[in-house]
Amino acid sequence: MHIKENILNFLYDKDYFITIYERYIYVFNYQELIAINGENIKLKLPKFKLAIEGSDLFITQMDPKEILIKGNITKVGFIYD
């Protein structure tokens, strides 16, 4: 039995997921990077937009479906259009 594959399939079988750490935020399955500067980053997800605010924000890793943002994160919000 492949336990690792089963766990990964379970974790990634979502529309999206967001994980917040002390100085990082990880977003899986974002659709578009809308805006970026040192204080604000906005991402489009399937059902809403994600607004990240703080200071010294920058992208440390970016793939077509995954993004890792580092900085002093002070606020994370959801924007529903």
C-alpha positions in Angstrom: 0.0 0.0 0.0 1.3 3.5 -0.9 0.5 5.5 2.2 2.3 8.6 1.0 0.3 8.7 -2.3 -2.9 8.2 -0.4 -2.1 11.1 1.9 -1.1 13.4 -0.9 -4.2 12.5 -2.9 -6.3 13.3 0.1 -4.6 16.7 0.7 -4.6 17.8 -2.9 -8.2 16.7 -3.6 -9.6 20.2 -2.8 -10.6 23.2 -4.8 -7.9 25.1 -2.9 -6.2 25.3 0.4 -4.3 28.0 2.3 -1.7 27.4 5.0 -0.5 30.3 7.1 2.8 30.1 9.0 4.6 32.7 11.1 6.2 34.5 8.2 4.8 32.5 5.2 1.6 31.8 3.5 1.1 28.9 1.1 -1.7 28.8 -1.4 -2.5 25.7 -3.5 -4.7 26.0 -6.6 -4.8 29.7 -7.1 -5.8 30.8 -10.6 -4.1 34.2 -11.1 -1.8 36.6 -9.4 -3.7 39.9 -9.6 -1.5 42.4 -7.9 1.8 42.5 -6.0 3.9 45.0 -4.2 5.8 45.0 -0.9 2.6 45.6 1.2 -0.2 43.9 -0.8 -0.6 40.7 -2.8 -3.9 39.7 -4.3 -4.7 36.2 -5.7 -7.7 35.0 -7.6 -9.0 31.6 -6.4 -12.0 29.6 -7.7 -14.6 31.3 -5.5 -13.1 34.5 -4.2 -10.0 36.7 -4.2 -7.4 36.4 -1.5 -5.9 39.7 -0.2 -2.7 39.5 1.8 -1.4 42.6 3.6 1.8 43.2 5.5 5.3 44.5 4.9 8.3 43.1 3.0 6.1 40.7 1.1 7.6 38.8 -1.7 7.1 35.5 -3.6 9.6 32.8 -2.7 8.2 30.1 -4.9 5.7 30.2 -7.7 4.3 27.3 -9.8 1.2 27.3 -12.1 -1.0 26.1 -9.1 1.1 26.8 -6.0 2.6 30.0 -4.5 4.6 30.6 -1.4 4.7 34.2 0.0 7.1 35.4 2.7 7.1 38.6 4.7 5.6 40.2 7.8 2.0 39.2 7.2 -0.5 41.3 9.2 -3.8 40.6 7.5 -5.4 38.0 5.3 -8.8 38.6 3.8 -11.3 37.2 1.4 -13.0 39.3 -1.3 -16.2 38.1 -2.8 -17.4 39.8 -6.0 
